Amino acid sequence: MSVLPFLRIYAPLNAVLAAPGLLAVAGLTIPDLSGRSRLALAAVLAVIWGAYLLQMAATLLKRRAGDVRDRKPAIAIDVLAVLVPLAAFLLVGTPDRSLYCAVWLLKPLRDSTFFPVLGRVLANEARNLIGVTTLFGVVLFGVALAGYVIERDIQPEKFGSIPQAMWWAVVTLSTTGYGDAIPQSFAGRVLAGGVMMSGIGIFALWAGILATGFYQEVRRGDFVRNWQLVAAVPLFQKLGPAVLVEIVRALRPRMVPAGAVICRNGEPGDQMFFVVEGRVSVATPNPVELGPGAFFGEMALISGEPRMATVSAATAVSLLSLHSSDFQMLCSGSPEIAEIIRKTALERRGAAPMA
Ligand SMILES: Nc1ncnc2c1ncn2[C@@H]1O[C@@H]2COP(=O)(O)O[C@H]2[C@H]1O
């Protein structure tokens, strides 16, 4: 019997296992720990190492099965998690041996989807980040120089050289303020105030660049996913590229489980829906089912009246929703689609006159 299914179930545990492992590593650095506790913590490390050995075997077996695409970081982490502690056990003296198990810090990164995103954000924003970092370096040197010139005679032991003053500059610029070096002169204090303010500004710039980078990366992911979904709705194939891009940005994907109500008769409506996959049921006197490519919820947007019918998911359904303001944009960008939607709404109104 193959061990792969078992190992697959166990795989998500590997990141969780790192936590007790790292706690054991930390525990073993406590000097006055009893011999029994030390033994227990060493046993924890041995068990986790064994588990990681199994996982490495699974990863390498999968590799042989040809599943190596995009798995190089995972393979590297699995191999390091086993080999580094093993090498330490064989080559390093007792007190520091367990420290090498700290390589398990890498384990939670193994299957994380966050770190690839972080990598893309750093790559995309590299120019801006390097710019702000350069600014930081320039300000740091300038501040250390000014601190040295102003304070060197008053506190030669703290500001006697630019490298010494640089420590004060870093601590002040980052607004950490250990208090081990404090300007004594009036000019020095004015300088310190200015440095703190500019430090806040520089860190805010870093934070802003990263936050914008993450936002754009998430939006880009949404855009690609929406683009694929939009391809499943034939109506959108009539759109020109410019409007299509706008619509893809405006559409929101939504998964609805079978049986759930999507919109209710009599409620106000502020969005319409396109069916990507699955079927919805429209509760008209003669119930109608709509499948992939169809749309609904347009009548409330066109007439401004409440919903004409309750629509629920006949199966699990994947939808794209379009808000009323974006619906106007769709209609003005593509009169052809606007006409189709209006005609359909008219036909439906004629087919199912409701209260
Ligand atoms: N006879 C019908 N056939 C298909 N869909 C309908 C019919 N009647 C109403 N609908 C849809 O059900 C939706 C309910 O919300 P709206 O009134 O906004 O828009 C409605 C139409 O999209």
The ligand as an SDF file (V2000), in Angstrom:
LIG
                    3D

 22 25  0  0  0  0  0  0  0  0999 V2000
  -39.9370   35.4070  -16.9010 N   0  0  0  0  0  0  0  0  0  0  0  0
  -38.6620   35.5510  -16.5240 C   0  0  0  0  0  0  0  0  0  0  0  0
  -37.7160   34.8110  -17.1240 N   0  0  0  0  0  0  0  0  0  0  0  0
  -36.4220   34.9100  -16.7290 C   0  0  0  0  0  0  0  0  0  0  0  0
  -36.0140   35.7460  -15.7530 N   0  0  0  0  0  0  0  0  0  0  0  0
  -36.9160   36.5130  -15.1490 C   0  0  0  0  0  0  0  0  0  0  0  0
  -38.2820   36.4660  -15.4880 C   0  0  0  0  0  0  0  0  0  0  0  0
  -38.9380   37.3240  -14.7250 N   0  0  0  0  0  0  0  0  0  0  0  0
  -38.0040   37.9050  -13.9180 C   0  0  0  0  0  0  0  0  0  0  0  0
  -36.8000   37.4170  -14.1640 N   0  0  0  0  0  0  0  0  0  0  0  0
  -35.5120   37.7900  -13.5440 C   0  0  0  0  0  0  0  0  0  0  0  0
  -35.6510   37.7440  -12.1390 O   0  0  0  0  0  0  0  0  0  0  0  0
  -35.0800   38.9310  -11.6300 C   0  0  0  0  0  0  0  0  0  0  0  0
  -35.5560   39.3840  -10.2920 C   0  0  0  0  0  0  0  0  0  0  0  0
  -34.9490   40.6300  -10.0230 O   0  0  0  0  0  0  0  0  0  0  0  0
  -35.2100   41.8220  -11.0600 P   0  0  0  0  0  0  0  0  0  0  0  0
  -36.6280   42.1790  -11.0480 O   0  0  0  0  0  0  0  0  0  0  0  0
  -34.2190   42.8870  -10.8090 O   0  0  0  0  0  0  0  0  0  0  0  0
  -34.8380   41.1440  -12.4610 O   0  0  0  0  0  0  0  0  0  0  0  0
  -35.4880   39.9400  -12.6810 C   0  0  0  0  0  0  0  0  0  0  0  0
  -35.1630   39.2100  -13.9270 C   0  0  0  0  0  0  0  0  0  0  0  0
  -33.8050   39.2900  -14.2060 O   0  0  0  0  0  0  0  0  0  0  0  0
  1  2  1  0
  2  3  1  0
  2  7  2  0
  3  4  2  0
  4  5  1  0
  5  6  2  0
  6  7  1  0
  6 10  1  0
  7  8  1  0
  8  9  2  0
  9 10  1  0
 10 11  1  0
 11 12  1  0
 11 21  1  0
 12 13  1  0
 13 14  1  0
 13 20  1  0
 14 15  1  0
 15 16  1  0
 16 17  2  0
 16 18  1  0
 16 19  1  0
 19 20  1  0
 20 21  1  0
 21 22  1  0
M  END
$$$$
